[in-house]
Amino acid sequence: MNTAQRFERLKKEGHHLASRFFTDYNVHLCYDEPFYIEIWYKMGFDMIYWIEIVKNKDILDTYTDLVDIHKNLKD
């Protein structure tokens, strides 16, 4: 799948969990069973830079304090 196809799938089937900033990027964590996925937006540009499956637990740990458990239990 290319980036546009990945994004369309996440819009339809994924659940947004949290967002964070990393250097020049606004990064969004989504869940599409069974995967956690990051969407990387380049700040200052209206474009998605990258979409990837998170395979590293340390990356998921950066979202620990950002995920709203109560909101996500309702989805």
C-alpha distance (Angstrom), angle and dihedral (degrees) to the residues before:
residue distance angle dihedral
M1 . . .
N2 3.77 . .
T3 3.81 123.1 .
A4 3.81 95.0 -93.4
Q5 3.81 91.8 50.8
R6 3.80 91.4 48.1
F7 3.80 90.7 51.1
E8 3.82 93.3 49.0
R9 3.79 90.5 51.0
L10 3.81 91.6 50.2
K11 3.82 91.2 49.2
K12 3.80 90.0 54.1
E13 3.80 103.1 36.2
G14 3.80 109.2 13.0
H15 3.79 131.6 89.6
H16 3.79 121.2 -137.7
L17 3.81 110.2 -131.3
A18 3.80 108.4 171.1
S19 3.80 147.3 -27.7
R20 3.78 134.5 -133.1
F21 3.78 139.0 173.7
F22 3.79 123.8 -118.5
T23 3.81 117.6 180.0
D24 3.85 104.8 -62.6
Y25 3.81 95.1 -7.5
N26 3.78 138.2 89.6
V27 3.82 103.0 -149.6
H28 3.81 123.4 -161.7
L29 3.79 124.8 -161.4
C30 3.80 115.7 -146.0
Y31 3.77 134.2 175.6
D32 3.80 123.7 -138.7
E33 3.79 107.5 167.9
P34 2.98 120.0 -72.8
F35 3.82 95.4 7.5
Y36 3.79 138.7 70.6
I37 3.78 107.8 -146.3
E38 3.80 133.6 -169.4
I39 3.79 123.6 -146.8
W40 3.81 112.2 -158.5
Y41 3.82 116.5 -153.6
K42 3.79 117.8 -170.6
M43 3.82 106.6 -131.8
G44 3.78 114.3 -126.3
F45 3.80 91.2 28.1
D46 3.77 128.1 78.7
M47 3.78 95.3 -129.9
I48 3.76 144.8 97.1
Y49 3.77 109.5 -116.9
W50 3.80 99.6 -170.5
I51 3.81 144.3 -12.6
E52 3.78 119.1 -157.8
I53 3.79 142.7 163.0
V54 3.79 111.6 -109.4
K55 3.80 109.2 -122.5
N56 3.79 98.4 164.1
K57 3.82 119.3 82.7
D58 3.81 90.5 -154.4
I59 3.81 89.2 64.3
L60 3.80 91.3 51.2
D61 3.81 88.7 50.0
T62 3.82 89.7 62.4
Y63 3.81 87.7 67.2
T64 3.81 96.8 49.8
D65 3.80 96.0 104.4
L66 3.81 93.7 37.3
V67 3.80 102.4 58.1
D68 3.81 114.9 95.9
I69 3.81 101.0 -144.3
H70 3.82 94.7 -171.9
K71 3.82 93.0 52.6
N72 3.79 92.1 48.0
L73 3.80 94.4 48.3
K74 3.83 88.2 62.3
D75 3.83 93.1 56.4
